[in-house]
Amino acid sequence: MKKKKPNTNDKKQDKKQLKLMLTRQEHAIVTLAANMKETPIGEYIRQCVLSVAKQDVQSVNKLIDNL
């Protein structure tokens, strides 16, 4: 019997999972904000995290450019 090779085209293999712990109040705020944008909570959090991360990376690049 041949071993099954992993499917390299499987998109799930290209993703990593992060766990986020929120207080009840923080969760309520995030849920409200996501609902206001009519976006699922997970997608809303993903968009927020990526937005802040991109800003942080840009500020680091500016610091490096100024050296």
N, C-alpha and C positions, 0 to 999 in steps of 0.2 A: 504494500500500500504506500502510495506517495504522500509525502507531507504536503499539506495545503500551504501554499505561499500566501503571505499577506497581500491584500489588494492595495497597491500603492496609489491607486486612483481614488481610494475611499477618503472623502473630505473629512470625516471624523478623526482620522489619524493625524490630520494637520492642525488639530485644535488642542488647546490646553484648557484645563478647568481651574478656576480660582474660586476659593470659598471666602465669603464675606460675612462677617458677624456684625449685626446691627442691633441696637436697642429697639424696644417697641416704638419709641418716639421717632427714631431715625427711620425705621421701616415705614412708619405711617407717612412721614414726609416724602420719602422716595416713592411710595405707592401713589400718593396724591399727585406728585409731579409727573409720574409716568402716565397716570390716568388723564391728566390735563393735556398731555401730548398725544393721547390715544396710542400709546406705545406699550408693548409688554414690558414688565419690570426688568427682566433680564437684558433685553435689548437697550432699554433706557440707561441702565447702569453701565453697559458696555460702551455706549456712546459717550457718556460722561467721563468714564475712566480714560478712554482714548483721547478725548479732547484735552484733558488736563495733562496727560502724558506727552502729547505732541507739543504743548506749550513749554513743558519742562525741558524737553529735548532741545527745542529752539533756543531757550535761554542758555543752556549749556554750550551749544554751538556758538552763540554770540560771545560767551566768555572765552572760548578757545580762540576765536577769530581775533579777539583783542589782545592776545598774548604777544 
